[in-house]
Amino acid sequence: MFEIGKLKYEGFIHKVTNLEIFLKFNCKFHQEYNYEDCQVTFKCSQSVIQRCHNAIDMAVDRLGQNFLFPTHVIEKESQLELDEIEDTSICKQLTYQWTDSIDSPESSANTSISNKSDDMSKSFTKMSVVQRLFNVEPIEKNREITIKPNAKDGPYIETENKINVIKNLTNTVIQDSKDTSTSSCNIELQPIISQVRKRKLLWFNKDLNYYQKEAVKNILKGHARPLPYVIFGPPGTGKTVTLCETILQILSTIPESRLLIATPSNSSANLISERLLDSGILKPGDMVRLIAYHCLNNDSIPSKLLPYCATAELADETTIEKLKYNEVGPKLNCTMSVLGRHRITISTCVALGILNNIGFSRGHFSHVLIDEAGQATEPEIMIPLNFIHSDYGQVILSGDPLQLGPVVESGIAKNFGLDESFLSRLLRHFPYQKDSNGFETCYDPRLVTKLLINYRSLPEILELSSSLFYDSELKAQISSKTSKEAKLLQTLATELPKRKDTPPAIIFHGVNGENCKDNDSPSWYNPEEATQVYLYLLKLYKCGLLPDDIGIITPYQKQVLQIRELLMELDVELPKISSVEGFQGQERNVIIISTVRSSSNFIDEDIKHSLGFVACPRRLNVAITRGRALVIILGNPTLLVQDPYWRSVLIYCINQDSYTGCSFGFPDIENSCIETNDSFASDKINNSR
């Protein structure tokens, strides 16, 4: 807030340098301001903090201790009996059973939820659940079914219509978490109950591997519900693919389901939205991508998604005029009745807080799924989790606790554990923690599935990250001889360090450079490493690679600008140049990593502000797992060898004959390697914090 006399201007921070802060106000102020003394006050946006505080308060009451801090599993009967089939001819028949469960976009803006519920009930009064789903003959109207009184089951039921029987049985199945097991029901009804629960399982994605299918099936069975189910997905193992298949299967096998999908960032929300649209399974009106108003003024939302986007209206819908949607661009100022009828709602964790403000009730969503759950703080992730009913809802967390976690710069907040995600905390404690002796898959399959097949990198690249962070469990699906990545690497052989058999897929190029910092910037850059990036780019372009095939990762914004300015000055096409955070979830055929640091004097400062690669294993893990065919690391080996993880990287490259660049003495490599492997034998999740 800028104040001149009685006139006040509200603006925002436009730019921050090492010594100055640049502010931007209304253009009238900039035209009339004549260097008068002004009073300036700064105020942080409170909406995010308020939503997080409210979420924590509600989570204590709504979710409870058993959900937030689980200590045991109460196994429940499977909510579905799955009959896995392979016949693609009935795919469309099984995709949707309720064809009018969601309005089209043009009609959804004018119909209330209650009216829609009435329409649905009218549509299905003539057909039972079993008959609708499995095309079986209904029981004759004159046949009586009597359920004898039971102390646990309540008063007996006499009916001449199977619809009422199935309705009561379905309610029993849905509420089995609150009532006694269905095994106490009369034995005469067991075949009908089994028929109601049975679902035909047809895979929409035919290329899923064993671990991905197991994750989906375990979620559909829900033996440990409402405890969160974790899809532990290391880099390149297809956790987003698995989550999309899970969403589509829930959508088709549980017709009454409503799904809330949350992510820490808009980019990850966009990715999962596009994947669902590309599946071709969704119908008009099924999905809404809820966005904040500031997204309307930037390019954070792809044009492909704009027709599916909507903003929420806080005002009571009886006090505002209904706007007619013209089917172009996002739907603005949508009320609860419009947003609530979509079966899939996708947004960021924080943006979903507005649903609580406009009155969405607990239990409105039957399933809450969080993608990239390891990147969200616990208060953020509680915002979407509060919409689930802890008695009969279901929560799925997808992510990797060994990749980038929440960004928390406050030392006080870190000391209180806010830099650890809900996903990571769960996996550190029983019953979610790793148990190699108790389970064949090392994790309780009722709670966790770890994806192990990597579809991204050549085996030589994968072996390094797998041994450092994943107990050497990951399996490479990419062939080191016949894959397109292997053939691409062969075309680059003349420009890479010579080796007896195949060209190296991961290279450490030692650069004895100097890390520099300008007076007006807190960031660092390394001119020698920027020059080496330029030289490697020339070689790669010479071999026929395109800018889209290459990614350049560096932890400092100043180095990003240094490399970009150098390439532009020398008229070289620019590939993507960004930080590790900018490449999370992405991949390139070739990745070049510039570590920048050449002096240990400011390492403690980097650690304090979550910068750089040194002493940050998660950032290292993400960087070295982005490449498909080739990873080139530029750095000062004398500095990096002081970090145990980087020491292992250097040992690995030297043993693979893939070290090049400045001379570097590394005595007693065999003993060093043994010590390093022993030091990484402990729990990686604990050590990566």
N, C-alpha and C positions, 0 to 999 in steps of 0.2 A: 504494500500500500504506500503510495507516494502522496504527500500532502503539501499543497502550497496554499497557505491561508485557509480558507474554508473549502477550497476545491480539492477533491480527492480523486486519485487515479489508481485503478487496480491493474496490475500487470503481472509479468512472470519473469523468471530468470532465463535469459536468452543464451548466455555463454559464461563459463567459468574458466579462468586461467589461474596460474599459481598465485598471483597477487591481486587480481581484479575480478569483480563480478559485474557482468553486463546485464542490464535490465531492459525490458521492452514494454512500452505502454501504448495507449491509444495514439494514433498518428497526430492528433491535435496537440498533445502534450509535447511531442518531439518538435513540432513546428513552432510552438510558442515559448518553449523553455529557454531561458537566457541566463543559465548558470546561477540562479538564485539558490539560497540555502533552503533545503527541504527536509522534512521529517520522513524517514523511511522506516517502515516496519515490515517484518517478514512473518509469514504465517504458513505453517505446513498444512497440507490437505489432511483433514481428519477422517474422511469417509472410510478409507481402508482400515485405519486403526480401530475406528468404532465398530465396523463390521466384524473384525477379528475378536475384539473384546466381547461383543454380543454372542458370537459363535461359541466362545469358550464357556460363557455363562450358561448358554442353552445346552451345550454338550454334556455338562455335568448332570443336568436333570433329564435330558432326553435320551442320551446314549448310556450313561451309567458307567460304573466302575468296571463291570465285567467286560464291557465292550472296549473301553479306553485302555484298560490295563488287564488284559486277559491272563489268567493263570491256569486255565484248564479248558478242555473241550467237552461240551455236552453233545454227544453225537445224536443226530436226529435222523429219522427215516428219510430216505431219498424223496425229494419233492416231485421228481419225474422218473419214470422208468423208460430208459432210452432204447429204442430199437434202431440200430445203425443200419442204413441202407445205402446202396450205391447206384440205384436206378435213377438216371438223370431225367427220364421222361416224365416223372411226377414232381419235378422240382417246383414248377409254378403252382401245382396243386397244394403243396405243403408250405409254400412261402407265406401265404396269408389265409387265414380262415375267416377273419372278420373284415370283409371288404369295405365296410363303411364305418370303421372305427374312428377314422379321422377325416375331417372335411378337407376339401381342396383349399388352396390358399385364398381363392377369391370368396369362398363362402365362410371360411373360418372367422373372418373379422366381424361377422354379423350374427353369429349363433352362440348362445351361452353354453356353459358346460352342462348345466342341469337339463337344458332342452336336449342336448346331444345324448345324455344318459337315457332320457325318456325314449328317444328315437331308437337307441340301441336295444333297449329292453323290449320294445314293440317288435323289432325285427326278428328276435330270436325266441318269441314265446311259443312257436310251433315246432321247435326242434331242440332236442336234448344235446348236451355237450358231447356225449359219446357218439350220437348219430351224426352230429355236425363234423366231428373230427375224424371219425373212422368209418362213416357210411354203414353203420350197423342198424339192424331193424330195432325199433323201439318196442318196449313191453306193451302188450295190449292194454287198453284203457280199463278193461274190466278186471284185470288181474290185480289182486291186492298184495301189497308187501307190508308186513308188520315187523317193526323193530321192537322187541320186548323191552320193557323198562329195565334200566340199568342205573345203578347209583352214580356211575361216572358219566354215563351218556345223557342223563336227564330223562324227561318223560318220553314215552314211546311215540312213534309216528305211524299213522295209518294214512295211506294215500292210494288213489287209483291212477295216479299219473306219475310216470317215471321222471318227469321233469323235476318235480318237487324232491324226489329221492336224490337225484343227482345233484340238485342245488344244495341240499343239506350235506351230502357227502363231500361236495367240493368245498363248502365252508369248513368242514372238518379237516380236510387236507390243508387248506390255506392257513388255518389257525392251529395247526398241530404243535406249534411252538408254545402256545398258551394252554392247550388242553392235553389230555392224556393221549398216548400213542393210539393209532388206529387199530393196533393189534387187539385192543379191548373191545372192538366192535363185534357185532354178531357175526359168526363165521359165514353165514349165508350171504353177507354183503361183500366179503373179501374179493370175489371175482369182479364185481362192479367197481370197487375202489381201485383195483389194479388196472382195470380198463380205463378209468378216468385219468390215472396218472401216466399211462403209457403214451409216449410220443415217438413219432418216426423222426430219426435224426439223419438229415441229408446235408452233407457238407457243401456250403456255398463256395468255399475255396477248396478246390480239389488238390491243391499242392501243399496242404498243411502236413507237417511231420508228426511223428508220434507224440512228442512232448507238447506240441501245440494242441493237438486233439485231446490229450489227457487233461490239459488245463480247462478247455471248454467243457468237457464232460463232467469234470469235478465241480465246476461252477454250476452247471445245470442241476446236478444232483443236490448240491448244497447241504452236505452232511453236517457241517459245522456252523451253518447260518445261525444267528446274524453276524458272527465274527467275520471280519474282513478276509476275503480270499486274495492271496498275493500271486501275481504273475511276475516272477523274478526273471527279467529279461536282460542279460548281458548284451553288449553292442553287437548289432547285426543279426540277432537271433529271431527277429520278427515279432516283437512284443506288441507293436501297434497292429500288425496283421492279425495276431491272435485276439486282441481286444475287439477289433472290428467283427471277426467271426463270432465272438461271444455276444456282441450286441445284436447281430442278425439272428442268431439262434434263439436268444431270449425273446426277441420280437416275434418270431414265428412259432415257437413252442409254448409260450405263455401269453395268450392273447390279451389278458387283462393287464399286462405289464406296462409301466411307464418308466422310462429310463432318463436319468440325469447324468450327463457326461461332463466332467470338469477337468480342466488342465491348468497348470500354473501360468501359461502364457498364451497369447493369441495365436502365435505361430503353430503350436502343437494342437490347439483347438481347430485351427483351419485345416491342418493336415488330416485329422481324423474325420472331419466333416467331408472333405474331398474324397477320402477313401470310401466312406459310406455311400456317397453319391455315385461314385464310379462303379460300385458293386451292381447297380441296376436293380436292386431289390426294393428300395424305398418307393413308397407311393406319394403322390402330391399331398402335402400337408402333414406328412409323418414327422418331419424334422424342422426344428427352428434353431438358428444360430444366434443366440442372444449376445448383443454387443453393447458396449458403453458408448455414450454419445461422442466421446473424443475420437472414436474409431471412424466416425463419418468424415472427419477432416484430414485423414492421412491415408496412406496406401497399405495399411496393415491387413486389410481384408481383400482377398482376391475377387476380381469381378465375377468369377464363376459362382461365388457364394452369396453375392449381394441379394439376389431374389429370395434367399432363405434366411436373411438376417432380419433382426427386429430389435427395437429398443423398447424398454418398459416405461409405463406411465405410472407415476406414484399416486396421482389423484384418484379419488373414488370415481369409478366408472359411471355412477349415476349423475355426477356433476360435470362431465365433459361431453362434448359432442363427438359422436362416432365418425371417424374419418374413413372414407372409401379408399381402398387400396387400388392403385392403378397398375399393379403387377410389374412395375419398373423400380428396381432398386430395393433397398430395405424398407420394411414396414416400421413406421415410426409411432411412438407413443401407444404401444399395445397394452391393453388392460389384462388383468388376471384371467378373465374368461377366454381371451384369445390365446395367450401364451400357455394356458393350462391344458388345452385340448391336444397339443402335439404329443406324440408318444415318445419322441426323442428330443431332449433339450440339451444343447451343447453351449458351453461358455467357459470363461476362466473362473477359477475358484472365487476370486474377489468380486467379480461382476455378478455372480449368482446371489450375492447378498441382497440385491434389490428384490429378489423373489420373496424374501422374508419381510421386507418393508411393505410390499403390496398385499401381503396376506396369505401366501401359500402355506398350507397346513402341513404339519408333520404327518408323514405317511402318504402324501400325494404321489410321490415317486416310489415305485416298488423296488427299483434297483438304482444304486449310485455307483458309477464307474469313474475312477480317477486315472487318467493317463499321465505319465511322467510324474508319478506320485512322489518320487524321491527328491524332486526339485521344489516342493512346496513346504512352507513352514507348517507346523502343527496347527496354529490358529487359522491359517488360510484354509487348510484342508477340512477343518471342522465346519466351515461355512456350508459346503454342499452336503456333508455327512449328516447335518442336523435335519435334513428333509426326509431322512429314512426313519422308518419305525423300527426301533431296536428289537421288537418282539417278532416281527415277521418279514422285515425288509432284508435286502441283501446288498453287500458292499464288495466291490472288486477294486483292488489297487494294482496298477501296472507300473513297473519302473525298475530301476537298478540302483541300489544303495551305494554302489561303488563308482557311479558316475557323478556328475555335478549335483551338489545338494543345494539347499536354500542359500541365497546370498544374504548374509547378516553381517553388517559391519560394526555393530555396537558390541564392544567388548563385554559389557554388562549382560547383554542379551545372550551372548555366546556362553558366558559362565553359567547361565541358567538353562542352557540346553536348547535354545531356540534355533540354533544352526543345525539341529538334527531333525530330519523329517519323521513323520508318523510311520512311514514305511520302514525306515532304517531302525527306528526304535523297536518296532514289533519284531523284526528279524534278529534283534540282539537278545531277545528274551524268550524263555519257554512260554507257550508251546510252539512258537514260530522258528526258533533257532535251529541251526543245523544239527542233525543227529545221525551221524554215519552208521552207528551201531543199531539204532532203532528202526531205520527205514531204508529200504533198498535205494530210494531216490535221494536219500540224505535229508529230506524234509517230509513232514507229515503231509501226505497228499490231500487230506481234508482241508488243509490251510494254504499250502504253497506248492506251486509247480515252477521249477527252474528250467528255463529253455536252454538247451545246450548246443543246438546245431546252428553254426554261423554261416550265413549266406553272403557275406560281404567280402571277406579278405582272403588272400592267398595264405596257405598254411604257415609260411615263414613269418608273416605279419601277425597272424592270430596266435601263434605259439608264444610270442613275447607277452602279450597282455593276458593270455590264459594262465601262464605260469606265475605272473606277478600278482594277479588279482582274483583268479577264479579256480585256483587249485588244479590247474591243468585239465579241467573237465570239458572245455569247449572242443567241439568237433568241427573241422572245416568241411564245408560242402563244396567249396571251390577247388577244382583240381589244379595241382601244381604243374600239370603237363598239357592237358587238353582244353582247359577253360579259356575263355576269351581274355581273361586277365593275364593268364600265363603267356598267351600269344602276344599280348600287348607288351608285357615285360621283355619278351625276346626282341621285339623291335627296338627297344631302348638299350640293348646290350652294349652297343658300341660307345655309348655315352656314360656308362656306369662303371664303377670299379671292376676290374677283371677278377673272375673267379673260375675255378676249374670246371664246374658243371654248368649250372644255370646262373643267370644274373641275379644279384641280391635284390630281394624285395623290400628290405629295410636297410637304410644307409645312415650312418652317423658321420657327418662331415665336420671335423673339428675346425673351428674358426677362432683365431686369437684376436678378437676384435675389442672394441672399447664401447662400454655403455655410456651414453651421453644423455643429458637433460638440459633443456632450454630454461632460461630464467622465468619465462611466463607460463610454464607448463610443469605439472607434477609428474608427467609421464616420461618414459624412457625410450630410447632408440639406439640402434647399433648399425652405423653406416656400412661396416665390413660385411655383416650378415645380409643387409639389404642388397649389396652388390652381388653377393653369392647367389641370392635368390634370382636376380636378373640373369646371371650366367646360366643357371639351371633352366630357367624359362626358355632361353634361346635354344638350348639343346632339345628340350621337350617339343617346342614348336617345330624345330627342324625335323624331328621324327614323325611329324604329322598330327600331333595332339592339338586339340582346340582349347580355348579358354575355359569352356564348360567342363573339360576333363580334369582340370587342375584346381586345387584349393590351397591357399596360403594361410597358415594359422600362426598368430603371434599374440602374446598375452598383453601387449601394450598398445594403446591407441596411437601413440606417437610413432611407433614402428609401422603400424598400418599406413599412416600418412606418409612416412618416409619411403616405404616401398612403392606406394601408389604414385607419389610425385616423381620418383626415379624412373618408373616404367613409362609414365606419360611423357617425361622429358626426353626419353630415348625412343619414343614412338613405338612402344611394345603394347600389344593387346593385353588388357587387364583381365585376369581371372578373378574369382572371388577372393578378397583379402579381408580377414576378420579375426576376431578373438575366438577362443575356444567356445564360449557361450554362443557365438554366432553360428557355429558348426554343429552344435548339439543336435542329434537326430539326422544329420546329413552325411553324405559320403561323396567321394570323388575318386576317379581312377588313380590320380597321383596327388599326394599331400606333401607340401613342403612346410616344415615347422621351423620357425625362427625363435629361439629361446631368449635372445637379446642379452641376458645377463653375462657379464664378464668379471664382475667384482662382487665379493661377498660382503662389502661394507653396508649395503642397504637391504640385505635379505630379510632382516627382522622387520623392516618397514613394509616390505612386500607382503609378508605373512600377516601383518596387522591389518592391511587393507585388502586382503584376499587377491593379491596380484601375483603374476608370474607363475612359473612352473615349479620352481624349487620349493620343497617342503609342501607340495600340494599334489598328492598322488591322484586324486580324482581328476584334476585338470589334465595331468599326464595321461591317464587312462583314456579320456575322451579324445585327446589329440592323436595318439598313436593308433586309434581304432577307426579313424575316418577314411583311411585309404583302402582301396580295393586291390590295386596291383603294385603300388610302390609308395613307400614312406621315406622321405628324406629329412633328416634332422640336422639342423645347423646350430652349433652351440660350442661353448668353451668347455672342453672336457675337464680341465683342471679345476674349474669351479663346480661343475655338475657332479663330479665323482664324489663330492662331499655328502651328497644326498643319497641315501640307501637305494631308493628306487632308480634314480638316474645311474647309479653305479651298476645296477643290474642291466640297464639298457646298454651301457658301454661294454660290459663284459659280454653280453649277448652278441653285439655287433662285431666285436673283436673275434670271438669264437666262430662267427659265421663268415669271417673274412670280408666284412662289409664296412670296416672303418677306413676313412680316408681323411685327407686334410692335414692340419698341423700335426707335427710330431708330438707324441704323448707317451710318456713312460708309465706303464701300469704293471708294477712287479707282482709276482706271485698270484697270477690270475686264477689258477685252479683253486687255491685256498680261499680267495676272495669270493669265488662263485659258490663254494660250499657254505661259507658263512652267510652269504646273502640268501641262499635258498632256505637255510635254517631260520633266518629272521623273518621270512614270509610264511612260515608254516602255521603261524597262529591265525586267529580269526581276522579275516580281512575287513570285515565290517567294523569291528572295533577299532582297528588301526587306521582306517581311512578317515576318521572324523577330524 
